[in-house]
C-alpha cells in the first residue's frame, strides 16, 4: 500500500491498518532503558516506600512517574516562557 493510500484509508477510517504494518521491528523512540544508580537518604526511601505502598506500585514506578511529571512540567514552563516573550 502506498503512503497516500495508507493516509486516505487512515483518514477515512475504512479498515484496520495494522495488517499493513510490519510491527516486528517497530521501536518506540526515546524508550531505550538505561540503568542509573542514585543514592537517597534513608528517610526519603522510607517515604517513597510508604507512598508506593499506598498507591499499590513499586518504589521504582513511583520514582519514574514523579520524575516524568516534573520533567514534563519543566518543559511546559520553558515552552511557555519562550512564547510569552
C-alpha positions in Angstrom: 0.0 0.0 0.0 1.4 3.4 -1.0 1.7 6.2 1.6 -1.1 8.3 0.0 -3.5 5.3 0.0 -2.5 4.5 3.6 -3.2 8.1 4.7 -6.6 8.1 2.9 -7.5 4.9 4.5 -6.5 6.2 7.9 -8.4 9.5 7.4 -11.5 7.7 6.2 -11.3 5.1 9.0 -12.2 2.4 6.4 -10.3 -0.5 7.9 -7.8 -1.7 10.4 -4.4 -0.6 9.2 -2.4 -2.9 11.5 -2.5 -5.6 8.8 -0.5 -3.3 6.5 2.3 -2.7 9.0 5.3 -4.8 9.9 5.5 -4.4 13.7 8.2 -7.0 14.1 10.9 -4.3 14.1 8.9 -1.4 15.5 10.5 0.6 18.3 9.2 3.4 20.4 11.5 6.4 20.2 13.2 7.6 23.4 12.1 4.4 25.2 15.5 2.6 25.4 16.2 1.8 29.0 19.5 2.8 30.7 20.3 1.8 34.3 21.4 4.6 36.7 22.3 4.4 40.3 21.0 7.1 42.7 21.7 7.3 46.4 18.9 8.6 48.6 18.8 9.3 52.3 17.0 6.7 54.4 14.2 9.0 55.3 13.5 9.5 51.6 13.5 5.8 50.8 11.1 5.2 53.7 8.8 8.0 52.4 8.9 6.6 48.9 8.1 3.1 50.1 5.1 4.3 52.1 3.7 6.3 49.2 4.4 3.5 46.8 2.6 1.0 49.1 -0.3 3.4 49.5 -0.7 3.6 45.7 0.0 -0.1 45.2 3.0 0.4 43.0 6.7 -0.3 43.3 9.3 2.2 44.5 10.8 2.3 41.0 7.5 3.1 39.4 6.7 6.0 41.7 10.2 7.4 41.1 9.8 7.2 37.3 6.3 8.7 37.4 7.3 11.6 39.6 10.4 12.3 37.6 8.5 12.2 34.3 5.8 14.6 35.7 8.5 17.0 36.9 10.4 16.9 33.6 7.1 17.5 31.6 6.2 20.3 33.9 9.7 21.9 33.4 9.5 21.5 29.6 6.0 23.1 29.6 7.2 26.0 31.7 10.2 26.6 29.4 7.9 26.5 26.3 5.5 29.0 28.0 8.4 31.3 28.8 9.6 31.3 25.2 6.1 32.1 23.8 5.4 34.8 26.4 8.4 36.9 25.5 
